[in-house]
Amino acid sequence: MQSTLEAKGLRRAPNSTLGDLMDVVASRRQSQHDFVARADQLYVDDKSGCLVARQAGYREFRLRTLATNQLANRLGVPGQYLLKCPSELVAENVNHWLSEQPDRQFLVRCNGDEVRAVLSSHYSPVDHELLLSWVGESVGRDAQVRYELSEEQLVLQLVNRREHGTVHDRLHTGVNIRNSEVGLSCVEVSGLLFRTICLNGLILRGGEENWTRRHIGNVELADEVRNAISRVQDAAAAGTSRFAGLQSIRVPNMTALFERITRHYELTEAEHNTVLAAHSIEPGDTLYAGVNAVTRAGNAYDLPLDSRMKLQEIGGRGRSTLAERNKGSREGRWTPFPQLRRASRRGCTPHAGPDWRANVHGGTRWGSCSACP
C-alpha cells in the first residue's frame, strides 16, 4: 500500500507552488541512500527477517512490501508467498536463491534503515529532485501546481493561469508529470485540461500530447523533459476546442455508455460506481458530460491514487480518440465507437443527424439492436 504524504493534492485547486514541492522533496532526500551489492554480499536474517548487507558493516534493513516483491521477482520466488511466510522461511528461500547466483548485482534503494526498492544494477533512476529541477528551469519555482507524493511515486500537475472555454465552464491547460524512484513507472509528461468548476484534471494521451522515457540513463534526458513540457502544453491548448466539441454529441443512454467504458477499460466495481456517482452530480446526455463524469471520478476520496490517475487518463483517451475519428468524417458526422463502423457493414445504417443517437437497424436505435455489439 502506498503511503501518501499529500493525500488530497490532486483533489484540490492548484494552491501550491513548484518551489514548495521542491522543498518537500529535498527534505525527504536527506534520509535516502543507495548501494549496489552482489548477491553473495546479501542475506536475510532468520530472526528479524531483515536484509543484511555485509559490505555495509552487516547493517540490517527492513524490507518494505514493494522491496520484498521486487527481490522475490528477481530471484524467481512468488512475492505473495514470501509475504505470507514467517521470517525463518523467508530467510531460507531468499538465501538459497541468492547463493545460486552469487555474482548477480542489485541496486538497493533505502530510506534510513528501510529498503524501499530492489532493482537491477543497470537501472538508472531519475530522482524526483532532479526531475523537478528540470521542470523548474522550464516553468519557474512560482508555477501553480497540485500534486500527490507517496513513497512509491510522484504525480504533479502544472496548471496555467490563462483561461479557455466559457464563463460558465472555464478550462485551463497544463502539464501532468508522473515519476517513480522505485521502479513503478517511467518518466512521463502529458498534456492536461483542468476544469475550474469541478477541479477535474483530464490527462491527454494522443500523439504530441504525451511523452515517456524509461529509467535507463540518458545524458540528454534533461533537454528531452524540457522540450516535452513545452510541446504537450501547446498540444493541450489545441485540444481545448476538440474537448468542447464533445458537447454537440448527444448520448441516448448514458448508463450504457458507462457500461461500455467499464468493460473496455476493465474498471473495478468501485471505479464504475464512482463514475456513476460523479455523473449524478453533474448530469448530462452528451459525450462531454460522459467524459467529465469519468474525470470527476478521478477526484474521489475513496479511490487510491492509481485508480484516480487511471480515470483521468481514460477521460483523455476518450477525448483524443473521438476528436481524431471526427477529423475524417463526412458531413460533420461523429462515429465515437468502432462498433458503429462494424455494425454498418452488417446492415445497420448510420444515423444521418449530428448526434450518434443510433445506428438504425429495422427501426431500432444503435445499442439495443441485436445486430450491433
C-alpha positions, 0 to 999 in steps of 0.5 A: 500500500502506498503511503501518501504524504499529500493525500488530497493534492490532486483533489484540490485547486492548484494552491501550491507552488513548484518551489514548495514541492521542491522543498518537500522533496529535498527534505525527504532526500536527506534520509535516502541512500543507495548501494549496489551489492552482489548477491553473495554480499546479501542475506536475510536474517532468520530472526528479524527477517531483515536484509543484511548487507555485509559490505555495509558493516552487516547493517540490517534493513527492513524490507518494505512490501514493494522491496520484498516483491521486487527481490522475490521477482528477481530471484524467481520466488512468488512475492505473495508467498514470501509475504505470507511466510514467517521470517525463518522461511523467508530467510531460507528461500531468499538465501538459497536463491541468492547463493545460486547466483552469487555474482548477480548485482542489485541496486538497493534503494533505502530510506534510513534503515528501510529498503524501499526498492530492489532493482537491477544494477543497470537501472538508472533512476531519475530522482524526483529532485532532479526531475523537478529541477528540470521542470523548474528551469522550464516553468519557474519555482512560482508555477501553480501546481497540485500534486500527490507524493507517496513513497512509491511515486510522484504525480504533479500537475502544472496548471496555467493561469490563462483561461479557455472555454466559457464563463460558465465552464472555464478550462485551463491547460497544463502539464501532468508529470508522473515519476517513480524512484522505485521502479513503478513507472517511467518518466512521463509528461502529458498534456492536461485540461483542468476544469475550474468548476469541478477541479477535474484534471483530464490527462491527454494521451494522443500523439504530441500530447504525451511523452515517456522515457524509461529509467535507463540513463540518458545524458540528454534526458534533461533537454528531452523533459524540457522540450516535452513540457513545452510541446504537450502544453501547446498540444493541450491548448489545441485540444481545448476546442476538440474537448468542447466539441464533445458537447454537440454529441448527444448520448441516448443512454448514458448508463450504457455508455458507462457500461461500455467504458467499464468493460473496455477499460476493465474498471473495478466495481468501485471505479464504475460506481464512482463514475456513476456517482460523479455523473449524478452530480453533474448530469448530462446526455452528451459525450462531454458530460460522459467524459467529465463524469469519468474525470470527476471520478478521478477526484474521489476520496475513496479511490487510491491514487492509481485508480484516480490517475487511471480515470483521468487518463481514460477521460483523455483517451476518450477525448483524443480518440473521438476528436481524431475519428471526427477529423475524417468524417463526412458531413460533420458526422461523429462515429465515437465507437468502432462498433458503429463502423462494424455494425454498418457493414452488417446492415445497420445504417448510420444515423444521418443527424449530428448526434450518434443517437443510433445506428438504425437497424429495422427501426431500432436505435444503435445499442439495443439492436441485436445486430450491433455489439 
